[in-house]
């Protein structure tokens, strides 16, 4: 299943997951504003990955 993903896909997914975990750690330690700020990175990282996929697909067509 994971053979379909490139190295860039895996790195983007890992970075999004780690920012989500770090955001939760900050939130539960009482730093709500910082947690919200870092939590907003997750959709940005994932949307950047989608953008890269679309660029690659258009290049191959």
SULDA-V417543 format. One record per backbone hydrogen bond with DSSP energy under -1.0 kcal/mol. NH is the residue of the N-H (numbers start at 0). CO is the residue of the C=O. Records with the same first field share a line. If there is no record, write none. Layout:
NH: CO  CO
This chain:
9: 5
10: 6
11: 7
12: 8
13: 9
14: 10
15: 11
16: 12
17: 13
18: 14
19: 15
20: 16
21: 17
22: 18
23: 19
24: 20
25: 21
26: 22
27: 23
28: 24
29: 26
30: 25
34: 30
35: 31
36: 32
37: 33
38: 34
39: 35
40: 37
44: 40
45: 41
46: 42
47: 43
48: 44
49: 45
50: 46
51: 47
52: 48
53: 49
54: 50
55: 51
56: 52
57: 53
58: 54
59: 55
60: 56
